[in-house]
Every structure is written in C-alpha cells, then in structure tokens.
Amino acid sequence: MDMQAAIRAITERRDLSHADMTEVMRIIMTGQATPAQIGGFLIGMRMKGETVDELTAAAQVMRGLHGLHLRGCRRRRACRQAW
C-alpha cells in the first residue's frame, strides 16, 4: 500500500490491516514519505481512531528500525545519547 492509498483509506474511515500499516510505517520511517504525506496520514489516523492492530504494526516497525540503528553503533553510550 502506498501513502496515497493509505491516506485515502483512512479518510474513508477504513481500518488498515497489519500488513498495510507495516508497509506504510516503513515508508514513513525510512524517509520515503513527504512531510505533507506524514502529516495527512497522522491527522487522518487520529480522526479515524487507531486500532490495536494498527498501533501494534507501527510499534513493531519502529522497534525493528531502532534495533537496526543500535546494532550498527560501535559505542552504545554514544548511540543512546543520540536518541
């Protein structure tokens, strides 16, 4: 699911599947979405209301990407300070 389809779905008050939310969060977290797309998506999610499945998928993506960042650090203390 691309950002436009995700924004369209949530403005129509349709819940995103776990797989769709995972894909959208990867797009957002890897810098592939524009600031306007991110803002529209987050406002739409807030207006629609987040489901447990959507929040779970978002958290899993963020935790997974955060783990990748820390594994690449040579000095853990420096990495923690960056966050």
QUIVEN-V313586 format. One record per pair of residues at least 12 apart in sequence whose ideal C-beta (glycine too) atoms are under 10 Angstrom apart, sorted by the first residue. I is the first residue (numbers start at 1). J is the second residue. D is the distance in whole Angstrom. If there is no record, write none. Layout:
BEGIN
i | j | d
I | J | D
I | J | D
END
This chain:
BEGIN
i | j | d
1 | 16 | 7
1 | 17 | 9
1 | 19 | 8
1 | 20 | 4
1 | 21 | 9
1 | 22 | 9
1 | 23 | 5
1 | 24 | 6
1 | 27 | 9
2 | 23 | 8
2 | 24 | 8
2 | 27 | 7
2 | 32 | 10
2 | 33 | 9
2 | 37 | 9
3 | 23 | 10
3 | 24 | 7
3 | 27 | 6
3 | 28 | 8
3 | 32 | 8
3 | 33 | 5
3 | 34 | 8
3 | 36 | 10
3 | 37 | 4
3 | 38 | 8
3 | 40 | 8
3 | 41 | 7
4 | 37 | 8
4 | 40 | 10
4 | 41 | 10
5 | 20 | 8
5 | 23 | 10
5 | 24 | 9
6 | 20 | 7
6 | 21 | 8
6 | 23 | 8
6 | 24 | 5
6 | 25 | 10
6 | 27 | 8
6 | 28 | 10
6 | 33 | 9
6 | 37 | 9
6 | 40 | 9
6 | 41 | 6
6 | 44 | 8
6 | 45 | 9
7 | 24 | 9
7 | 33 | 10
7 | 36 | 10
7 | 37 | 7
7 | 40 | 5
7 | 41 | 5
7 | 43 | 10
7 | 44 | 6
7 | 45 | 10
8 | 44 | 9
9 | 24 | 10
9 | 44 | 9
9 | 48 | 9
10 | 24 | 10
10 | 40 | 9
10 | 41 | 7
10 | 42 | 10
10 | 43 | 9
10 | 44 | 4
10 | 45 | 6
10 | 46 | 10
10 | 47 | 8
10 | 48 | 5
10 | 49 | 10
10 | 50 | 10
10 | 54 | 9
11 | 40 | 8
11 | 41 | 10
11 | 43 | 10
11 | 44 | 5
11 | 47 | 8
11 | 48 | 8
12 | 44 | 10
12 | 48 | 9
13 | 44 | 9
13 | 47 | 8
13 | 48 | 5
13 | 49 | 8
14 | 48 | 8
15 | 48 | 8
15 | 49 | 9
15 | 50 | 9
15 | 51 | 5
15 | 53 | 7
15 | 54 | 7
16 | 45 | 9
16 | 48 | 9
16 | 50 | 10
16 | 51 | 8
16 | 53 | 8
16 | 54 | 6
16 | 57 | 8
16 | 58 | 10
17 | 51 | 10
17 | 53 | 7
17 | 54 | 9
17 | 57 | 8
18 | 51 | 10
18 | 53 | 5
18 | 54 | 8
18 | 56 | 7
18 | 57 | 5
18 | 58 | 10
18 | 60 | 9
19 | 53 | 10
19 | 57 | 8
20 | 53 | 10
20 | 54 | 9
20 | 57 | 8
21 | 45 | 9
21 | 50 | 9
21 | 51 | 9
21 | 53 | 7
21 | 54 | 5
21 | 55 | 9
21 | 56 | 8
21 | 57 | 4
21 | 58 | 6
21 | 60 | 9
21 | 61 | 8
22 | 54 | 10
22 | 56 | 9
22 | 57 | 5
22 | 58 | 8
22 | 60 | 7
22 | 61 | 6
22 | 64 | 9
23 | 57 | 9
23 | 61 | 9
24 | 37 | 10
24 | 38 | 10
24 | 41 | 7
24 | 45 | 10
24 | 54 | 9
24 | 57 | 9
24 | 58 | 9
24 | 61 | 9
25 | 41 | 10
25 | 54 | 9
25 | 57 | 6
25 | 58 | 5
25 | 59 | 9
25 | 60 | 8
25 | 61 | 4
25 | 62 | 7
25 | 64 | 10
25 | 65 | 9
26 | 57 | 10
26 | 61 | 6
26 | 64 | 9
26 | 65 | 8
27 | 41 | 9
27 | 61 | 10
28 | 41 | 7
28 | 42 | 9
28 | 58 | 9
28 | 61 | 8
28 | 62 | 10
29 | 58 | 9
29 | 61 | 6
29 | 62 | 6
29 | 64 | 9
29 | 65 | 5
29 | 66 | 9
30 | 61 | 9
30 | 65 | 8
45 | 58 | 9
66 | 83 | 8
69 | 82 | 9
69 | 83 | 8
70 | 82 | 10
70 | 83 | 9
END
